[in-house]
């Protein structure tokens, strides 16, 4: 094996180790992500609205804009 093969295998091992470490490490608690409440995310966007596209076969498509 020459030095280029050793360096490339080292890069692959480093990348695989970092990916596994990111998958296996314990994450910090996030209220919005872990409880599915969404209360924490509504504080940042007070005038948020959602757009709903509704269509069925044979019916007219509808676009609903809901202000929260």
Secondary structure as a PSIPRED ss2 file (coil, helix, strand):
# PSIPRED VFORMAT (PSIPRED V4.0)

   1 X C   1.000  0.000  0.000
   2 X C   1.000  0.000  0.000
   3 X H   0.000  1.000  0.000
   4 X H   0.000  1.000  0.000
   5 X H   0.000  1.000  0.000
   6 X H   0.000  1.000  0.000
   7 X H   0.000  1.000  0.000
   8 X H   0.000  1.000  0.000
   9 X H   0.000  1.000  0.000
  10 X H   0.000  1.000  0.000
  11 X H   0.000  1.000  0.000
  12 X H   0.000  1.000  0.000
  13 X H   0.000  1.000  0.000
  14 X H   0.000  1.000  0.000
  15 X H   0.000  1.000  0.000
  16 X H   0.000  1.000  0.000
  17 X H   0.000  1.000  0.000
  18 X H   0.000  1.000  0.000
  19 X H   0.000  1.000  0.000
  20 X H   0.000  1.000  0.000
  21 X H   0.000  1.000  0.000
  22 X H   0.000  1.000  0.000
  23 X H   0.000  1.000  0.000
  24 X H   0.000  1.000  0.000
  25 X C   1.000  0.000  0.000
  26 X C   1.000  0.000  0.000
  27 X C   1.000  0.000  0.000
  28 X C   1.000  0.000  0.000
  29 X C   1.000  0.000  0.000
  30 X C   1.000  0.000  0.000
  31 X H   0.000  1.000  0.000
  32 X H   0.000  1.000  0.000
  33 X H   0.000  1.000  0.000
  34 X H   0.000  1.000  0.000
  35 X H   0.000  1.000  0.000
  36 X C   1.000  0.000  0.000
  37 X C   1.000  0.000  0.000
  38 X C   1.000  0.000  0.000
  39 X H   0.000  1.000  0.000
  40 X H   0.000  1.000  0.000
  41 X H   0.000  1.000  0.000
  42 X H   0.000  1.000  0.000
  43 X C   1.000  0.000  0.000
  44 X C   1.000  0.000  0.000
  45 X C   1.000  0.000  0.000
  46 X C   1.000  0.000  0.000
  47 X C   1.000  0.000  0.000
  48 X C   1.000  0.000  0.000
  49 X E   0.000  0.000  1.000
  50 X E   0.000  0.000  1.000
  51 X E   0.000  0.000  1.000
  52 X E   0.000  0.000  1.000
  53 X E   0.000  0.000  1.000
  54 X E   0.000  0.000  1.000
  55 X C   1.000  0.000  0.000
  56 X C   1.000  0.000  0.000
  57 X C   1.000  0.000  0.000
  58 X C   1.000  0.000  0.000
  59 X C   1.000  0.000  0.000
  60 X C   1.000  0.000  0.000
  61 X C   1.000  0.000  0.000
  62 X E   0.000  0.000  1.000
  63 X E   0.000  0.000  1.000
  64 X E   0.000  0.000  1.000
  65 X E   0.000  0.000  1.000
  66 X E   0.000  0.000  1.000
  67 X E   0.000  0.000  1.000
  68 X C   1.000  0.000  0.000
